[in-house]
Structure formats: C-alpha cells, structure tokens
Amino acid sequence: MGRASTAAAYSIDAIGFNPANIINQRSIDTSIVDFSLGINLGIMLDAEFAPLNLLDQYFTKNADGSKKYLNTDDKNDIIEQVGNSPINSIGNIKPISVVVRTNVGTFGFGIEERVGGHFYFDKDFLEVAFFGNEVNRRYDFSELDFNTSWTRQISFSYARKLDIKDNKNFKHINLGASFKPQLGFYYSEIINNDLSVFTNDSNQISGSGKMTLLYSGISSERKLEPPVNNAGFGLGFDVGLSTTLENFFNIGKLNLGFSVTDIGFIDWKTNAANYYYDGSFLITDITKKEQLDSLEEVINGTRSPIDGFSRMLPTTVRIGAQYKYYSNKQMREGKAHSEDMELMSFALDYIQGFTDNYGGTTTPIVAIGYEINPINELSGRLGI
C-alpha cells in the first residue's frame, strides 16, 4: 500500500502505524483473535537516486552471463547519482503479532526486529574508491556521514471504540495507544568529521583533520554477536485516533486516521565509546614499514570509553484517509452485511518524520495505496 496505512491498516497490520486501528477488521470478519508468526517482514530503501536501476545497470552480469566491467563514463555516472545524496534504509521482521478483542477493548502485542541506517557518501569519497588518489588533488571527506543501528521493539497496544451520539455522519471514534520497550544491540554514528587527504606531484600523501565515531554495542570489538544481551534500553510510545464517515456518497465509507509513532528514546551504555581518528599523517615512501604502521594506527583509531548517550526514536506524524467501495450500492443503516463485500479501497497518507536516527527520515512522504478484492479470500495491493 506504499505505506499508506494510517487509516487503511487494521488489526495486526495497524501495530506500528496507528494503534487506534487494531480494533478494526474487515466488514465480514468476526474473529476474536488475529495473529501472525514470522511471516511479516519488509525492506525500505529511501534514496534520491534510482537505486534499483543503478544496481541493474552497473552491478549485475551481462545478459549472456559474462562479467560487467565499469569504464570511466560508468564510474562518473555512479558518482554523479550517488555522491552527495542521502540514503535511508530499514529492514524489519515481526516474529509475532497478536490482536485480541474483548468487551473492555482491543489488546495488541508485537515484537519487531529492526536494522536501520542513514548514509551520506560525498563525491570525493566515491572518486577515491573508483579512481584512486590523483596527483595534486585534495580530497575533502568532511561530508561523509552515517549512522547505523540494530534494535528490538516490543509493543503493548490498547484501543477502544467510543460511540458518538446524535451524529448521523460520525458514529464512533477509535482511540489507541502503544507502550513500546526498546532493546538496543548496536549503534554507531559519525559525530565529528573534517578529514581531508592531499597527494602532491612527488607521490607524497598527507592528511589533516580528524573524525569521531560514536559507538555502543553488545561487542566491545565492534563485531556482530548473537543478541543474547542488550547494549541499550529505552521506551517508546504511539498514540492514534481514527473515525469513519458512514455512507460516504451512499456507496462506501471514508476512514480517517491520525497518529504519532515512536515517541521516545534509547539510552546506550554497554561498551559506549568514542573512536578518534587523527587524520594528521604524512606518507613519503609507501615501502617503509614504519610509515605504513603509523597509517594503520590512524585507520584503527583510538578508543575512549564514555558513560553513555541517548538517541531519539524516529518520531513520525501520520495523517491518512481511506475510501472503501462496497458491492451493495446502498448499505443498510450505514453498516455492511455479509453480502456487502469490500470491492476496492483507495488510501492517501501524509508522513512527516523528525529525525534520521534508526533509519528514519525527515523528508516528507506522500503515500498512495490501492486495494482490490475480487473475492473475499484474495486481495491485491499496489502503492507508491
């Protein structure tokens, strides 16, 4: 649905988008419990260039199966597309999601593993990667930036429907909230960077400036380990509301939704440290071991333990609408019956994030989704 889920998502799919909608279900659905186990996963890549076209054009084999070699024009094209462009990515899997409907409200529970990252590769960095260091050229790496994370989010949600009396259009409003403990496993971020490298016409290489990398993780050596323990802990909250305009044009319903998700933070304490990379070096002869050893020290950096740090969760405001069209042109008393099948729906969302931490983005997003239901057991979805 192109992430157009603030008004359109329901039941277990609403967890993480709008907690008020966990109470909703399809018109002919009367289930008390909904759940999924290990099959809900996704990958989101947000970039200002066309990553899929780029990968297909330059980083796959030729049609006959032979290897593809990049010429100078290819490399320059990649640098122009990728250089100085932010990239945000999130990979997530929900091992379990459950919604239970009771007389006192609807309860939801979910666990989500999330790996996120924000990357900014400056053109000078990519030029060195593709062409090496040119003579009499200064490379400025100060724009190079990234943050990466691996976290686990546990959601406890509750929603309740409140009836609205003496209103023919809006007969109820759903209110919902989620309490979300956060377990952090790895986090790293560049917090200071003014590195630059210069090569003169005598093939001498000199550096200047420095870079500071902030880190916390279950491994003190910055190596991936099984997430038996956590390195950070925090709290998050979601709040949301939704309502329905009954008998919209007498042939459907208009669902409206609003939510604020991921309000909160994570405190990182385990193995928290700053890694300092001193860029002041001079290489006059790459065959001398002592000079290469000094360069290796620069690359490895100096570790300085700290007490810890906090990072804001990717707080996001969502506003959405969904129009549902039913098979029965005149729904009786604004309520759908078993023969009033939901033929199709259209959804529109406006999404605004406030930080690029944990794979979030501050770029405004407009999402459009479409769903068609030719039969009750099969739904096709498409979104941009």
KOLKE-571574 format. One record per residue (C-alpha): residue in one letter; residue number from 1; x, y, z. Coordinates in steps of 0.001 Angstrom, whole numbers. Each point is the difference from the previous one (the first is absolute). Last residue first. Example, Ala and Ser with C-alpha at 12.3 -4.5 7.8 and 13.67 -1.06 7.14 Angstrom:
BEGIN
S, 2, 13670, -1060, 7140
A, 1, -1370, -3440, 660
END
This chain:
BEGIN
I, 384, 3589, 4374, -4362
G, 383, -2404, -2819, 734
L, 382, -1551, -3176, -1388
R, 381, -2089, -2671, 1690
G, 380, -1866, -3076, -1147
S, 379, -2351, -1724, 2410
L, 378, -1127, -3642, 0
E, 377, -2362, -1933, 2308
N, 376, -3076, 2234, -338
I, 375, 128, -49, -3786
P, 374, 910, 2666, -2561
N, 373, 1365, 2164, 2848
I, 372, 1948, 2988, -1305
E, 371, 2341, 2179, 2054
Y, 370, 1591, 3311, -924
G, 369, 2581, 2054, 1883
I, 368, 1416, 3526, -260
A, 367, 2790, 1272, 2239
V, 366, 1264, 3572, 298
I, 365, 3306, 213, 1885
P, 364, 1670, 3007, 1603
T, 363, 3813, -373, 275
T, 362, 1062, -117, 3655
T, 361, 960, -3667, -302
G, 360, 184, -2943, 2366
G, 359, 2513, -2854, -279
Y, 358, 761, -183, 3720
N, 357, 643, 3743, 268
D, 356, -958, 2205, -2965
T, 355, -2123, 2287, 2159
F, 354, -3357, 1793, -58
G, 353, -2099, -2078, -2379
Q, 352, -3031, 1227, -1949
I, 351, -2429, -2344, -1743
Y, 350, -3016, 1116, -2068
D, 349, -2230, -2915, -898
L, 348, -2550, -858, -2728
A, 347, -1980, -3215, -301
F, 346, -2327, -1375, -2677
S, 345, -2220, -3030, 545
M, 344, -1572, -2784, -2025
L, 343, -2847, -2500, -132
E, 342, -728, -161, 3724
M, 341, -2775, -2619, -20
D, 340, -3490, 1018, 1082
E, 339, -1475, -3506, -61
S, 338, 1053, -676, 3572
H, 337, -1395, 3320, 1200
A, 336, 1511, 3464, 35
K, 335, -1453, 2608, 2315
G, 334, -1055, 3531, -927
E, 333, -3609, -703, 843
R, 332, -195, -2431, -2931
M, 331, 2776, 509, -2503
Q, 330, -1390, 1322, -3259
K, 329, 2165, -862, -2993
N, 328, 756, -3493, 1286
S, 327, 3381, -1078, -1351
Y, 326, 1912, 2325, 2290
Y, 325, 2496, 2805, -675
K, 324, 2389, 940, 2782
Y, 323, 1653, 3436, 124
Q, 322, 3086, 322, 2182
A, 321, 1451, 3109, 1613
G, 320, 3306, 654, 1735
I, 319, 2046, 2285, 2222
R, 318, 3251, -1327, 1464
V, 317, 2471, 1716, 2322
T, 316, 3338, -1781, 497
T, 315, 2506, -292, 2848
P, 314, 3077, -1943, -1125
L, 313, 1169, -763, 3582
M, 312, 2186, 2606, 1681
R, 311, 3558, -993, 873
S, 310, 1561, -149, 3436
F, 309, 3657, -259, 1080
G, 308, 2278, -2023, 2251
D, 307, 2631, 297, 2714
I, 306, 2880, 349, -2467
P, 305, 2927, -2257, -981
S, 304, 2732, 1481, -2278
R, 303, 1169, -2238, -2852
T, 302, 2750, 1311, -2255
G, 301, -304, -615, -3743
N, 300, 648, -3082, -2097
I, 299, 587, 2009, -3192
V, 298, 2366, 2484, 1656
E, 297, 1969, -2821, 1613
E, 296, 272, -1678, -3401
L, 295, 1477, 3212, -1429
S, 294, 2719, -42, 2655
D, 293, 780, -3625, -863
L, 292, 233, 922, -3695
Q, 291, 2594, 2626, 876
E, 290, 1987, -2426, 2134
K, 289, -84, -2627, -2763
K, 288, 1636, 2179, -2632
T, 287, -1073, -1046, -3519
I, 286, -2764, 2628, -110
D, 285, 2640, 2751, -27
T, 284, -877, 3614, 838
I, 283, -3148, -693, 2020
L, 282, -1020, 2887, 2272
F, 281, -2646, -145, 2708
S, 280, -2510, 2197, 1805
G, 279, -3351, -1760, -437
D, 278, -430, -906, 3636
Y, 277, -2882, -2486, 261
Y, 276, -1640, 100, 3424
Y, 275, -2361, -2807, 1022
N, 274, -2447, 1125, 2655
A, 273, -1307, -2640, 2354
A, 272, -3042, -1779, 1400
N, 271, 810, -3656, 720
T, 270, -3464, -380, 1583
K, 269, -1653, 3385, 696
W, 268, -2481, 976, -2737
D, 267, -3204, 1707, 1144
I, 266, -2798, -352, -2565
F, 265, -2613, 2699, -602
G, 264, -3683, 832, -188
I, 263, -2949, 738, -2258
D, 262, 78, -2721, -2627
T, 261, -3360, 708, -1630
V, 260, -2357, 2979, -175
S, 259, -3343, -918, -1508
F, 258, -2941, 1347, -1970
G, 257, -2661, -1923, -1895
L, 256, -3064, 508, -2185
N, 255, -2128, -2749, -1548
L, 254, -2453, 976, -2731
K, 253, -2710, -2555, -599
G, 252, -1798, -1180, -3107
I, 251, -2849, 258, -2448
N, 250, -2373, 2542, 1540
F, 249, 2297, 2943, -952
F, 248, 1866, -865, 3232
N, 247, -2504, -2147, 1846
E, 246, 1878, 208, 3316
L, 245, 2895, 2390, 588
T, 244, 2333, -2124, 2085
T, 243, 2296, 869, 2894
S, 242, 3602, -392, 1026
L, 241, 2288, 900, 2857
G, 240, 3628, -550, 820
V, 239, 2722, -80, 2598
D, 238, 3312, -1867, -185
F, 237, 2565, -169, 2799
G, 236, 3645, -932, 383
L, 235, 2224, -927, 2892
G, 234, 3707, -667, 145
F, 233, 2750, -2544, 530
G, 232, 3455, -357, -1486
A, 231, 2718, -2641, -261
N, 230, -2322, -3002, 123
N, 229, 851, -3574, 884
V, 228, -340, -3226, -2001
P, 227, 31, 1867, -3309
P, 226, 2396, -2385, -1829
E, 225, 3292, 1808, -747
L, 224, 1021, 2414, -2731
K, 223, 3439, 1514, 488
R, 222, 645, 3525, 1271
E, 221, 2748, -1257, 2335
S, 220, -1905, 729, 3223
S, 219, -2885, -2151, -1194
I, 218, -3513, 563, 1390
G, 217, 90, 3413, -1602
S, 216, 639, 3714, 445
Y, 215, 1852, 2305, -2360
L, 214, 683, 3655, -816
L, 213, 2547, 572, -2779
T, 212, 2179, 3127, 86
M, 211, 1895, 1213, -3069
K, 210, 3157, 2092, -308
G, 209, 1647, 2711, -2058
S, 208, 2973, -296, -2303
G, 207, 1579, -2571, -2288
S, 206, 3109, -216, -2118
I, 205, 943, -2208, -2933
Q, 204, 3316, 492, -1815
N, 203, -75, -1134, -3609
S, 202, 2486, 2707, -1000
D, 201, -2738, 1890, -1897
N, 200, -1949, 477, 3235
T, 199, -2758, -2134, 1536
F, 198, -2352, 1642, 2535
V, 197, -2468, -1620, 2434
S, 196, -2815, 1640, 1982
L, 195, -1830, -818, 3231
D, 194, -2329, 2519, 1647
N, 193, -2370, -2400, 1783
N, 192, -1866, 57, 3282
I, 191, -2985, -2074, 1188
I, 190, 268, -3018, -2304
E, 189, -2483, -2551, 1332
S, 188, -84, -3555, 1300
Y, 187, -2721, -1994, 1772
Y, 186, -274, -3693, 777
F, 185, -2248, -2202, 2166
G, 184, -2738, 2326, 1236
L, 183, -3111, -1233, 1787
Q, 182, -3003, 2323, -74
P, 181, -3087, -288, 2206
K, 180, -3118, 1066, -1928
F, 179, -3232, 1198, 1612
S, 178, -2654, 407, -2671
A, 177, -3083, 2212, -36
G, 176, -3424, -36, -1592
L, 175, -3188, 2024, -373
N, 174, -2722, -966, -2453
I, 173, -2803, 2460, -694
H, 172, -3634, -868, -583
K, 171, -3190, 913, -1821
F, 170, 1374, 2680, -2322
N, 169, -2492, 946, -2710
K, 168, -3405, -201, 1678
N, 167, 1131, 1552, 3286
D, 166, -2369, -158, 2963
K, 165, 2316, -2131, 2140
I, 164, 3668, -687, -649
D, 163, 1024, -3479, 1136
L, 162, 3515, -524, 1368
K, 161, 1998, -2940, -1349
R, 160, 2992, -1133, 2041
A, 159, 3579, -792, -872
Y, 158, 2911, -1493, 1942
S, 157, 3529, -820, -1104
F, 156, 3027, -1680, 1579
S, 155, 2873, 176, -2472
I, 154, 3500, -1480, 368
Q, 153, 2662, 1611, -2225
R, 152, 3371, -1589, -662
T, 151, 2910, 2114, -1256
W, 150, 2900, -147, -2434
S, 149, 1500, 3346, -958
T, 148, 1993, 1941, -2586
N, 147, 987, 3653, -316
F, 146, 1825, 1559, -2929
D, 145, 1929, 3029, -1256
L, 144, 2650, 956, -2575
E, 143, -241, 3776, -503
S, 142, 3449, 599, 1541
F, 141, 1728, -2321, -2487
D, 140, 1722, 2766, -1992
Y, 139, 2441, -1391, -2538
R, 138, 2868, 2232, -1059
R, 137, 1567, -702, -3384
N, 136, 3517, 609, -1221
V, 135, 294, -3586, -1285
E, 134, -3174, -2104, -24
N, 133, -988, -2330, 2829
G, 132, -1800, -3146, -1116
F, 131, -2513, -4, -2860
F, 130, -3124, -1765, 1274
A, 129, 356, 141, 3806
V, 128, 1877, 3314, -106
E, 127, -2789, 1504, -2107
L, 126, -2621, -1419, 2378
F, 125, 1502, 1809, 3007
D, 124, 298, 3243, -1971
K, 123, -3651, -263, -1065
D, 122, -1360, -67, 3538
F, 121, -1717, -3151, 1254
Y, 120, -2878, 732, 2392
F, 119, -1447, -3002, 1801
H, 118, -2869, -505, 2465
G, 117, -562, -3488, 1370
G, 116, -2527, -2342, 1485
V, 115, -257, -3581, 1207
R, 114, -3299, -792, 1733
E, 113, -1235, -3092, 1818
E, 112, -3681, 405, 858
I, 111, -2000, -1643, 2767
G, 110, -3764, 443, 247
F, 109, -2898, 63, 2424
G, 108, -3476, 1430, -427
F, 107, -3021, 386, 2260
T, 106, -3491, 1045, -1065
G, 105, -2520, 1439, 2445
V, 104, -1959, -836, 3125
N, 103, -2270, -2597, -1602
T, 102, 2988, -1746, -1547
R, 101, 1820, -107, -3344
V, 100, 3483, -1584, -126
V, 99, 2721, 1096, -2439
V, 98, 3293, -1897, -401
S, 97, 3238, 654, -1904
I, 96, 3028, -2301, 132
P, 95, 3392, -251, -1679
K, 94, -402, 3484, -1539
I, 93, 2866, 565, -2433
N, 92, 1636, 3276, -929
G, 91, 2480, 1482, -2438
I, 90, 237, 3774, -84
S, 89, 1998, 2202, -2344
N, 88, 755, 3689, -422
I, 87, 2310, 1340, -2720
P, 86, 1065, 3621, -244
S, 85, 1498, 1230, -3296
N, 84, 3329, 1845, -252
G, 83, 1367, -2625, -2409
V, 82, -2392, -2745, -1109
Q, 81, -1119, 1252, -3395
E, 80, 3058, 2028, -1024
I, 79, 2415, -2629, 1343
I, 78, -1865, -2781, -1812
D, 77, 120, 1941, -3290
N, 76, 3713, 708, 455
K, 75, 664, -3708, 504
D, 74, -1957, -959, -3113
D, 73, 1763, 2677, -2076
T, 72, 3391, -1289, 1140
N, 71, -789, -3610, -916
L, 70, -1614, -2508, 2330
Y, 69, 429, -3681, -796
K, 68, -2942, -2420, -144
K, 67, 651, -3702, 363
S, 66, -1472, -2390, -2545
G, 65, -3399, -1606, 458
D, 64, -1217, 632, -3572
A, 63, -2315, 2787, 1214
N, 62, 2890, 1721, 1754
K, 61, 594, -533, 3685
T, 60, -1363, 2315, 2665
F, 59, 1495, 3060, 1723
Y, 58, -126, 2727, -2649
Q, 57, -3429, 188, -1609
D, 56, -2030, -2151, 2371
L, 55, 1484, 1590, 3102
L, 54, -516, 3519, -1345
N, 53, -3552, -716, -1147
L, 52, -807, -1360, 3458
P, 51, 1706, 2911, 1758
A, 50, -1742, 2838, -1904
F, 49, 1386, 3124, 1710
E, 48, -1399, 2013, 2902
A, 47, -19, -3065, 2245
D, 46, -2443, -1714, 2354
L, 45, 460, -3770, 248
M, 44, -2664, -1912, 1916
I, 43, 175, -3733, 664
G, 42, -2818, -2103, 1416
L, 41, -1051, -2863, 2186
N, 40, -3188, -1598, 1321
I, 39, 303, -3767, -331
G, 38, 1483, -871, 3397
L, 37, -3254, -876, 1770
S, 36, -3234, 1875, -663
F, 35, -3004, 526, 2258
D, 34, -3663, 948, 71
V, 33, -2325, -851, 2915
I, 32, -3727, 710, 399
S, 31, -920, -640, -3627
T, 30, -3254, 1427, -1377
D, 29, 1171, 1034, -3478
I, 28, -2689, 998, -2513
S, 27, 692, 3768, 264
R, 26, 3756, -426, 137
Q, 25, 1641, 795, 3297
N, 24, 555, 3045, 2210
I, 23, 1016, -56, 3684
I, 22, 3706, 64, -898
N, 21, -867, 3330, -1635
A, 20, 587, 2253, 3012
P, 19, 3609, -1231, 198
N, 18, 851, 1820, -3257
F, 17, 3117, -947, -1980
G, 16, 2124, -2206, 2286
I, 15, -2731, -2572, 553
A, 14, -2640, 665, -2689
D, 13, 862, -3194, -1903
I, 12, -1075, -2091, 3021
S, 11, -3627, 1249, -275
Y, 10, -471, 2699, -2629
A, 9, 2048, 2109, -2393
A, 8, -1884, 2465, -2244
A, 7, -199, 3146, 2133
T, 6, 3671, 460, 875
S, 5, 1162, -2646, -2501
A, 4, 1037, 1706, -3222
R, 3, 3474, -1593, 242
G, 2, 31, -550, -3790
M, 1, -3006, -2314, 335
END
